[in-house]
Amino acid sequence: MIAPNESFDPVAFRRCLHQYPELSHCEHRTAEMINQQLRQFGLTPRTGLGGHGTVVEFDSGKPGKTSLFRADFDALPIQEQADRPYASRQAGVMHACGHDGHTASLMAVAKHLSEHPPQSGRVLLLFQPAEETGAGAAAMLQDPWLAEQHIDSVFAYHNLPGYPLNTVLIKPNSFACASTGVTIELFGKTSHAAKPEDGLPPTAAMINTIELIQRLPLQFPEVFALTTVVHASLGETTNGEAAFGTAPGYAKVLATLRSDDSQTLVAMKSLIEQQISALCATEQLRSEISWQEWFNAAVNSQQHCQQVIEQARSLDLPVERLKEPMRWSEDMAEFLAQWPGALFCLGSGEHHPQLHNPDYDFPDTLIDTACNLFRALINDIHCGTHQAEHEGQ
C-alpha cells in the first residue's frame, strides 16, 4: 500500500521497488506503484506511454520554458546475493543498476512540485520502462502526445560506482557510447568426425569471424571504438554434451560493438555484414546475422552541461568534468536526440559494488542529492525572476 502524500518516504519507496523488480517490457506492477504514488500526491499522470511509461505534467499557466526530467525503472535478469531485508523477492531478477533509486529521486521531485509548482513554464517528469534493452525511450517517443511536445531542456542522471559519493560527473558532446549486440550464426554441414572432408565444418570461419571482430576497431582510428566477443560455440550438443564422433556443422559467435559516435557504429555494423558475407561465400557456408539492443550515443548540450555544473556548485557538490565518454550505453540518448539536454552521473562511492553485479544496491543518500539537484535546475529555469531576465536578453 502506497503511503499518502504527507508521509511519503522516498527511501522506503525505493526499497519497495527493489523488493519487486521487473524485467524490461514486463514492468506492470512497478508502473502501477509509480502511478498510484503520483495519484496520492493529487496528480493525474499520463500512463501507458510506449508500454508502461508515465509522464506527469506541472503547468504554471504562465509563459516560459518546458523542461523534462527522466528516470528509468526496469530491472535486470540477475539473482541478488544479499541478506538485506528489502532484497529482491523475484527469483533471478534484481535492481542491479539503480533504476529503483533513479525512480525514487524523481518521485521525490514530484512530491515537491505537487506542493510547490513551477512559477513559469512547464515541468514534465517522465518515468521510462525498458531502458536496459534500449527500446523504452524510442517506444515512448512514438506516443503522439509526447512526440509533439516542445521540450527546451531534458535532464537525467545515472548513479556511478567507483567515484566519490555525490560527485557530479559530466561531459559535453558524447557522454555515453553507442552500442549494439550482434549474433552471427554459421551454417555448414555435419559429418562423421573420421571424415570431416565429407561435411562443411565452420571451424575456420568461426576463428576468422572472431579475429575480424577483434580487428574491427583498428579501421576507425579517429574515434573511440571497441568490440568484445562475449560468446562463441562450435558444433551441436545433446543434453549439453558434445559428440566426439561428429564433425561440427554449426557455429555461433556473439559480440558487442561500441563507439562514442553513432555513425561509426553504423559503419561497423555494415563492415561486419560485408565481411561475414564474403567469408561465408569463400567457405561455402550460410550465415545469419541479427542485431540486438541498439543504443545511440548520448550526446549532451554544452549549455545544459553548464547549467548542471552551476547548480551542482550552488549545492556545494563536487564536480568532475570527464575527458572521455562512458563506455556503457544509456537509452536517454533517444531523448537527447529529440531535445537538447544533459545526462550526468552521481558518484556512488569509490568502493561501492559495481553496476550489474549481484551484490549491488543503490546508495539511498543519492536520492536526496539527485532530488535537490533536479529541484535546483527547476528553480533556475522556472522561477519568475529567471524567466523575466531570459526574456529581457
Stockholm file with secondary structure:
# STOCKHOLM 1.0

chainA/1-393         MIAPNESFDPVAFRRCLHQYPELSHCEHRTAEMINQQLRQFGLTPRTGLGGHGTVVEFDSGKPGKTSLFRADFDALPIQEQADRPYASRQAGVMHACGHDGHTASLMAVAKHLSEHPPQSGRVLLLFQPAEETGAGAAAMLQDPWLAEQHIDSVFAYHNLPGYPLNTVLIKPNSFACASTGVTIELFGKTSHAAKPEDGLPPTAAMINTIELIQRLPLQFPEVFALTTVVHASLGETTNGEAAFGTAPGYAKVLATLRSDDSQTLVAMKSLIEQQISALCATEQLRSEISWQEWFNAAVNSQQHCQQVIEQARSLDLPVERLKEPMRWSEDMAEFLAQWPGALFCLGSGEHHPQLHNPDYDFPDTLIDTACNLFRALINDIHCGTHQAEHEGQ
#=GR chainA/1-393 SS CCCCGGGCCHHHHHHHHHHSCCBTTCCHHHHHHHHHHHHHTTCCCEEEETTTEEEEEEECSSSCCEEEEEEECCBBSCCCCCCCTTCCCSTTCBCCSSHHHHHHHHHHHHHHHHHSCCSSSEEEEEEECCTTTTCHHHHHHTSHHHHTCCCSEEEEEEEETTSCTTCEEECSEEEECEEEEEEEEEECBCEETTCGGGSBCCHHHHHHHHHHHHHGGGGCTTSCEEEEEEEEEESCEETTEECTTEECCEEEEEEEEEESSHHHHHHHHHHHHHHHHHHHHHHTCEEEEEEEEEECCEEECHHHHHHHHHHHHHTTCCEEECSSCBSSCCTHHHHHHHSCEEEEEEECCTTSCCTTCTTCCCCTHHHHHHHHHHHHHHHHHHSHHHHHHHHHC
#=GC SS_cons         CCCCGGGCCHHHHHHHHHHSCCBTTCCHHHHHHHHHHHHHTTCCCEEEETTTEEEEEEECSSSCCEEEEEEECCBBSCCCCCCCTTCCCSTTCBCCSSHHHHHHHHHHHHHHHHHSCCSSSEEEEEEECCTTTTCHHHHHHTSHHHHTCCCSEEEEEEEETTSCTTCEEECSEEEECEEEEEEEEEECBCEETTCGGGSBCCHHHHHHHHHHHHHGGGGCTTSCEEEEEEEEEESCEETTEECTTEECCEEEEEEEEEESSHHHHHHHHHHHHHHHHHHHHHHTCEEEEEEEEEECCEEECHHHHHHHHHHHHHTTCCEEECSSCBSSCCTHHHHHHHSCEEEEEEECCTTSCCTTCTTCCCCTHHHHHHHHHHHHHHHHHHSHHHHHHHHHC
//
